[in-house]
Amino acid sequence: MIAGIIPARFASTRFPGKAMVDIMGKTMIQRVYEQASKSTALDTVVVATDDNRILEHVLAFGGKAVMTAADHPSGTDRCFDALTKLNGDYKYVINIQGDEPMINPEQINELAAVLQDGTTEIATQMIPVSSHEMLFDRGEVKIVLNDRQEALYFSRMVIPYIKGADEKEWHMHHTYFRHVGMYAYRSDILEQITKLPVSALEKAESLEQLRWLEHGYSIKCVPTTFESHCIDTPGDLENMLRVYGSTLM
């Protein structure tokens, strides 16, 4: 069985209370929950929060929610805390971002499809890089893969270097992928990685997944065509409403 867990904190440095912000008549967290619930791959969907306001709101609209500790350093840690509070033998957990109100349930299904044989430890998604600007954007995390579509490394820098080619044409000489940050964890692996100490590469790049790679875990990378639309700031919300507002109900 697969549990879809949506970590949702009330405190947010750049957008406090964003889980409860109104988006055309529904809160952010309700929209994420409803979209995730449309996935045919999930056996349950639950919000993992540290705030009573979010907990009570989710229960009020008919959703499932559990209270987790307030001091978790990451959504991964909050997911494991929530997993320990669920009834059911869940083989995998999919960590669904609580700030993507337009997440497509088919994107969740794509990620879940790679979990069927039970051998995958951790899985995430990727999308091809199609432009020089995207490739050299340090806000976009790039992935280096082995021949089994497992991550060798994640970086904000461009890897590999293309010798003898103009930088503006590198994306034409090599298939680069950028990270789309939804994760699936096998439950036993999720428990293990929450106990790992912060690693040197993680500190350098500020990327949690490098800790897992440094400790020898494998991360399967699944191609997707779905873009992420994270709401990190009020400005992000304004932009999303301007572009997609007419499609929201």
DRENVOSE-796121 format. One record per residue (C-alpha): residue in one letter; x, y negated, z negated. Coordinates in pm, 1 decimal, m for minus. Each point is the difference from the previous one (the first is absolute). Layout:
<atoms>
ATOM rotor     east    north       up
ATOM     A        X        Y        Z
...
</atoms>
This chain:
<atoms>
ATOM rotor     east    north       up
ATOM     M      0.0      0.0      0.0
ATOM     I    107.0   m359.1     63.4
ATOM     A    m70.5   m296.1   m227.4
ATOM     G     m2.5   m350.4    140.7
ATOM     I    118.7   m235.2   m274.4
ATOM     I    m20.3   m378.1     34.4
ATOM     P    231.3   m181.9   m245.8
ATOM     A   m153.6   m337.4    m92.7
ATOM     R    156.3   m244.0   m243.3
ATOM     F   m170.6   m323.2    m97.2
ATOM     A    327.0   m186.9    m45.4
ATOM     S    172.2    m95.3    323.8
ATOM     T    282.6   m250.3     24.8
ATOM     R   m105.5   m144.7    335.8
ATOM     F   m375.5     59.1    m21.3
ATOM     P   m131.6     53.6   m355.7
ATOM     G   m327.0    192.8    m16.8
ATOM     K      7.1     85.5    370.4
ATOM     A   m164.9    338.8    m58.0
ATOM     M   m314.0   m188.8   m103.1
ATOM     V      7.0   m272.8    263.4
ATOM     D   m319.9    m29.2    203.3
ATOM     I     25.7     91.7    366.4
ATOM     M   m329.0    m84.5    165.5
ATOM     G   m217.0    139.0   m276.7
ATOM     K    214.4    287.1   m125.8
ATOM     T    314.1      3.5   m210.0
ATOM     M    334.1    104.1    144.6
ATOM     I      8.6    317.1   m208.6
ATOM     Q   m353.7     99.6    101.2
ATOM     R     86.8    m35.7    368.2
ATOM     V    313.9    213.2    m40.2
ATOM     Y   m193.4    261.2   m198.3
ATOM     E   m281.3     20.2    254.9
ATOM     Q    240.0     32.7    292.8
ATOM     A    205.2    268.8   m175.8
ATOM     S   m317.6    190.2    m87.8
ATOM     K    m74.5     38.3    371.7
ATOM     S    309.1    217.2     43.2
ATOM     T    m94.3    361.2     65.8
ATOM     A    335.1    119.9   m139.5
ATOM     L    m45.5   m114.1   m359.7
ATOM     D   m173.0    206.9   m265.1
ATOM     T    m32.2   m296.8   m235.2
ATOM     V     76.1   m371.7     m2.4
ATOM     V     80.4   m180.1   m325.2
ATOM     V    125.2   m345.1    m97.6
ATOM     A    290.2     m3.5   m247.0
ATOM     T      1.0   m328.3   m190.5
ATOM     D    137.2   m163.5   m312.7
ATOM     D   m284.4   m248.9    m39.9
ATOM     N   m349.7     47.5   m143.8
ATOM     R   m149.3   m251.5    243.6
ATOM     I    105.1    210.4    296.8
ATOM     L    m98.5    325.2   m170.6
ATOM     E   m349.3   m122.4    m84.7
ATOM     H    m48.1   m152.5    345.1
ATOM     V     91.2    323.0    179.5
ATOM     L   m231.6    204.0   m221.6
ATOM     A   m278.0   m256.7     56.9
ATOM     F      4.9     41.2    379.3
ATOM     G      0.2    379.2    m39.3
ATOM     G    369.2     71.2     40.1
ATOM     K    238.9    207.2   m208.1
ATOM     A    270.5   m165.9   m208.9
ATOM     V    244.9     85.4   m277.1
ATOM     M    191.7   m222.6   m238.2
ATOM     T    377.6     25.1     17.9
ATOM     A    284.0   m155.9   m198.4
ATOM     A     71.9   m367.0     60.7
ATOM     D    377.5     29.6     22.8
ATOM     H     46.0    221.7    305.8
ATOM     P    280.2   m134.5    221.8
ATOM     S   m157.7    124.9    324.3
ATOM     G   m311.9    135.2    162.2
ATOM     T    167.0    341.2      9.6
ATOM     D     17.9      9.7   m379.4
ATOM     R   m360.8   m116.9    m27.0
ATOM     C   m108.5    275.4    239.9
ATOM     F    156.2    268.9   m215.4
ATOM     D   m157.4   m145.0   m313.4
ATOM     A   m338.6     11.9    173.4
ATOM     L     58.8    355.3    125.9
ATOM     T     46.3    124.0   m356.3
ATOM     K   m344.1   m137.1    m83.2
ATOM     L   m187.1    169.5    286.1
ATOM     N   m192.9    322.8    m25.7
ATOM     G     96.1    232.3    282.9
ATOM     D    300.0    179.4    144.0
ATOM     Y    128.5   m256.1    249.6
ATOM     K    288.9    126.9    212.5
ATOM     Y     69.6   m347.2    144.9
ATOM     V    m55.4   m365.1    m80.9
ATOM     I    m27.1   m271.8    263.2
ATOM     N     90.2   m343.7   m132.5
ATOM     I   m236.9   m244.4    172.9
ATOM     Q     94.2   m366.3    m23.5
ATOM     G   m256.4   m201.9   m194.8
ATOM     D     59.6   m311.9    210.0
ATOM     E    m90.6    140.0    343.6
ATOM     P   m376.5    m59.6     26.0
ATOM     M     m4.2     94.4    367.5
ATOM     I    178.1    333.0    m29.3
ATOM     N   m130.9    243.3    258.0
ATOM     P   m103.0    339.4   m143.4
ATOM     E    151.8    167.2    308.0
ATOM     Q    339.1   m129.5   m112.8
ATOM     I    m43.9    190.2   m326.3
ATOM     N   m102.0    309.7    197.0
ATOM     E    316.0    m27.9    212.9
ATOM     L    221.5      3.1   m306.8
ATOM     A   m195.8    282.6   m164.6
ATOM     A     34.8    220.3    309.8
ATOM     V    371.5     56.0    m65.7
ATOM     L    m72.8    137.4   m348.1
ATOM     Q   m189.6    310.5    109.3
ATOM     D    281.3    255.2    m36.3
ATOM     G     80.7   m114.7   m353.6
ATOM     T    375.1    m28.4     57.6
ATOM     T     17.3   m377.4     50.0
ATOM     E    144.1   m170.6   m309.6
ATOM     I    m71.2   m362.5     89.3
ATOM     A   m147.4   m148.1    317.1
ATOM     T    m44.6   m351.3    131.9
ATOM     Q    m77.4   m171.2    329.3
ATOM     M    186.1   m187.4    270.1
ATOM     I    m70.4   m195.5    314.8
ATOM     P    232.0    m72.5    296.8
ATOM     V    174.1   m336.6     16.9
ATOM     S    m88.7   m175.1    323.4
ATOM     S    184.4   m332.7    m16.8
ATOM     H    329.3   m161.5    m93.1
ATOM     E   m177.4   m228.6   m248.2
ATOM     M   m157.1    289.3   m185.9
ATOM     L    321.3    200.0      0.0
ATOM     F    201.2   m279.1   m162.2
ATOM     D   m270.0   m107.5   m244.8
ATOM     R    147.3     86.7   m341.2
ATOM     G   m347.9     14.1   m145.5
ATOM     E    m61.3    308.2    214.9
ATOM     V    161.2    318.6   m128.6
ATOM     K    155.8    218.3    267.5
ATOM     I     40.8    379.5    m18.7
ATOM     V    284.8    220.6    119.9
ATOM     L   m122.6    354.8     70.8
ATOM     N    142.6    347.2     37.4
ATOM     D   m122.0    242.8    267.7
ATOM     R   m277.3    126.1   m230.7
ATOM     Q   m152.6   m345.2    m31.0
ATOM     E    125.0    m31.0   m356.6
ATOM     A    149.6   m323.1   m127.8
ATOM     L    376.4    m23.9    m22.2
ATOM     Y    m14.0   m361.4   m116.7
ATOM     F   m225.3   m304.7    m32.6
ATOM     S    145.9   m347.7     45.9
ATOM     R    m94.2   m362.6     44.7
ATOM     M    293.5    m22.3    240.2
ATOM     V      7.5    144.5    350.7
ATOM     I    142.1    352.1     10.0
ATOM     P    148.3    137.3    222.7
ATOM     Y    224.2   m262.0    155.6
ATOM     I     m7.9     25.0    380.4
ATOM     K    356.1    m38.9    123.8
ATOM     G     46.4   m187.3    325.4
ATOM     A   m357.6   m127.5     32.0
ATOM     D   m150.1   m343.9    m52.2
ATOM     E   m176.9    m13.2   m338.2
ATOM     K   m313.5   m134.3    167.8
ATOM     E    m22.7    324.2    198.0
ATOM     W     80.1    251.8   m274.5
ATOM     H   m363.5    108.6    m26.7
ATOM     M     18.0     97.1    368.8
ATOM     H    300.8    228.7    m54.5
ATOM     H   m117.5    188.0   m308.8
ATOM     T   m335.7     95.3   m149.5
ATOM     Y    m16.5   m189.9   m327.6
ATOM     F   m276.8     51.6   m253.9
ATOM     R   m121.9   m226.2   m275.7
ATOM     H   m155.4    119.8   m320.3
ATOM     V   m375.0     m6.4    m65.2
ATOM     G    m17.8     31.4   m375.3
ATOM     M   m261.0    257.9    m94.4
ATOM     Y    141.4    303.7   m182.6
ATOM     A   m109.5    357.7    m60.5
ATOM     Y    169.2    195.6   m278.8
ATOM     R    m21.5    365.6    m91.6
ATOM     S   m117.1    m10.3   m360.9
ATOM     D    299.8    178.3   m149.1
ATOM     I    235.2   m228.1    193.5
ATOM     L   m192.4   m308.1   m113.5
ATOM     E     58.1    100.4   m360.0
ATOM     Q    372.1     49.9     66.8
ATOM     I     66.1   m328.9    179.2
ATOM     T   m166.3   m207.0   m272.4
ATOM     K    273.2    122.4   m235.6
ATOM     L    292.0   m103.5    221.4
ATOM     P    223.1   m292.9   m102.5
ATOM     V     22.7   m304.7    226.2
ATOM     S    270.3     62.7    260.9
ATOM     A    273.8   m213.5    152.4
ATOM     L   m147.0     m3.4    352.0
ATOM     E   m345.0    m79.9   m138.5
ATOM     K    144.1   m301.5   m180.8
ATOM     A    189.0   m115.2    308.7
ATOM     E   m295.5     10.7    241.1
ATOM     S   m283.6    m31.4   m254.7
ATOM     L   m160.1    312.2    148.0
ATOM     E   m131.1    262.1   m242.4
ATOM     Q      9.8    280.5    256.5
ATOM     L    380.4    m14.6     14.3
ATOM     R      5.3    130.9   m357.1
ATOM     W   m176.6    314.3    119.7
ATOM     L    237.0     47.4    292.6
ATOM     E    305.0    m50.8   m220.4
ATOM     H   m123.2    278.9   m225.1
ATOM     G    m45.8    240.8    288.1
ATOM     Y   m375.2    m10.4     64.7
ATOM     S   m127.5     17.7    357.3
ATOM     I   m240.1   m258.7    144.8
ATOM     K   m196.8    106.2    307.1
ATOM     C    m82.3   m292.5    230.0
ATOM     V   m325.9     14.1    194.1
ATOM     P    m59.9   m219.2    308.4
ATOM     T   m304.4   m224.9     m9.3
ATOM     T   m153.1   m262.8    224.7
ATOM     F   m172.4   m178.6   m287.8
ATOM     E    150.3   m326.9   m118.8
ATOM     S      8.8    m92.8   m369.2
ATOM     H   m189.5   m312.0   m102.1
ATOM     C    116.2    m61.9   m357.0
ATOM     I   m138.8   m295.3   m193.1
ATOM     D    292.9   m127.5   m207.8
ATOM     T    m96.6   m368.3    m20.1
ATOM     P   m311.4   m218.9     36.8
ATOM     G    140.7   m101.3    336.8
ATOM     D      1.7    362.5    114.8
ATOM     L   m368.6     23.1    m88.5
ATOM     E    m80.7   m316.4    192.6
ATOM     N    183.3    133.8    305.6
ATOM     M   m178.3    335.7    m17.8
ATOM     L   m341.4   m164.4    m26.7
ATOM     R     77.3   m227.6    292.2
ATOM     V     94.3    294.8    223.1
ATOM     Y   m225.5    277.9   m127.8
ATOM     G   m273.9   m171.1   m197.9
ATOM     S   m268.2     65.7    260.2
ATOM     T     56.0    376.3    m29.5
ATOM     L    m57.1     12.9   m377.5
ATOM     M   m339.9     82.8   m141.4
</atoms>
